[in-house]
C-alpha cells in the first residue's frame, strides 16, 4: 500500500513544483504578475488554479494519513502567491515523507471515512479508497492545475507531467 501511494504522490508533487517554476519564468518573460495565475479557471463554475493546488495537496496528505490511520494535517488555505503554493507543496511532501511505510502497509482493509459537507460521509476499505478515491481525486486536481497553466501559455509538455525520478 505504501509503494502504491507515497512514491506516486511524491513524484507528482515534485512535478508540480517544476510547473510553478515554469509558470514563474513564463510570467517574468512576458512581464506580468504571477498572481494572475491564482484565479485562473477553465470555466466559470470551476475552482481556480490556487484551489486546484490546495486540493491536490489535501488529497495527497489525506491519502497517506487515512491509510496510516491518522488525522490529516490541516493547512490554512491562504496561499496568495506562487511561492506560497510552493511552500504548501513542500509541506505536503515533508508530511508524506514523514509517514513511515509500515504505518501504511497492511491498510488494505482499514476502514476509511471521508466526511462530506453536503451529504453523508463516504466509507471505504483502504485499498478501495486508494485506488478509486484518493489517487483519482489527486490526479484530477493535478491535471486541472496543469491544464490551467497550459491554457495560460506556460510551456509544459507531457514530460513535465510524467516526470520520472
N, C-alpha and C positions, 0 to 999 in steps of 0.2 A: 504494500500500500504506500509505503514511503517512496519507493523508487518510481511509482506511478503518479506521484503528486509533487512533492517538493522540488525535485530537479527540473521538472517541466515548468512549474510556476517560476522558479528562479531564472531559468533560461529566458522566458518571455518577459519577465520584469526587467532583466538586463537589456533585452532588445528595446524595450520601451524607453529606457534611458538614452539609448542611441537615437531613437526617433526625436526625443526632445532636443538633443544636441543638434540634429539636422534642422529641426524647426527653428531653433535659435539662429543658426547660421543663415537660413533662408531669410528670416526677418531682417537680420543685420545687412545682408547683401542688398535687400530691397528697401532698406531704411524705414521699416515700420516697427511699431511697438509689439513685442511678443505677447503682450496681454490680449491682443486681438484674437489669438487662438483660443483663449479660455472660454469664450462664449459661443464659439462656432457650433453650428448644428447643420445636419443634412436636411432636416425637415423641421417645421415649426413646433411639432409636438415631441421632438426628440430632446433628450437631455444633452446639454452642451459638453464640449470637449473636456473641461475640468472634471465634470461629473463622471465621464467615461473612465478617466484615470482613477478617480476616487473609488468607483465601484469595482474596477478591476483589482485595485489594492485590497478592498474589503473582501472580495471573493477569494483572493489568494490567502490572506491571513485567516479568513473564516474557514477555509478548506482545511488547512493543517491544524488549526485549533480544534475544530469539531472532531476531526479524525483522531486527535490526541486526547479527546475528552476534556478539553479546556474551553474557557470562555474566550472568544476572540478579543484582542486588544481594541480599544476604541481610539480613533483619531478624530480630530476636531472638524474636519471637512471645511477648512477655511483657507485653502490654498488660493492665492491671488496672483501668482507668477509661475513661470516655468520652473524657476529654482525651487519654489515651494512644492511643486509637483514632483520634482526630482527628489527632494528630501522625503516626501511621503513614500515614494517608490523605494528609496534606500531604507527607510524604517521598516517597510514591508519585507524587503529582502532580509534585513537583520532578524526580524521576527521569525520568518520561515526557516532561516538557518539555525535559529535558537531551539527549535523543537526537535528533540532527538528522534532518530529513526525508530528506535524501539518504542517510543510513545505512539507512533502511527502504525507500525507494523502490527498485524493482528486485529485491525479495526474493521475488518470486513463486515462483521455482524453487529458492530456498535450501533446503538440507537442514536440517531441524529435528528434533532428537531430544529427547524428553521422557522422562527416566529415571523408572522406577517402582520402588517398594519391593518389591512382591509379584509382579511379572511382568516380562517382557521390555519394554524401552523401546518407546515409540511413536515411529514415524518418519513424518514428513510432509514435503511440499514447502511452502514458505512460504505460498502463497495458500490451500491447503487447511487448513493449520494455523490461519491467521487466521479463516477462515470457519466451519470445522467443529469447532475445538477451543477456540482462545483466547477468541473473543468469546462463544460459548455458555457456556463454563465461567465466564467473568467475570460474565455476566448471571445465570446460575443463582445464584451466591452473593450477588450484589447483591439479587436477588429474595427470596432466603431472609432476608437481613437486614431488608429492607423488611417482609416478611410477619411476622417476629418482632416488630418494633416495632408494627405494626398490631394484631397479636394481643394485645399488651400495652396497648392503648388509646391509643397515640400517634396523634394526628390527622394522618395522612398520607393524601393522595389521589393520584390518577393524575398531576396536575400536578407533585407533588413528585418522582415517578419520572421523568417526561418533561420535566425542566427544559430549556428551550431557551435557549441563551446567545446 
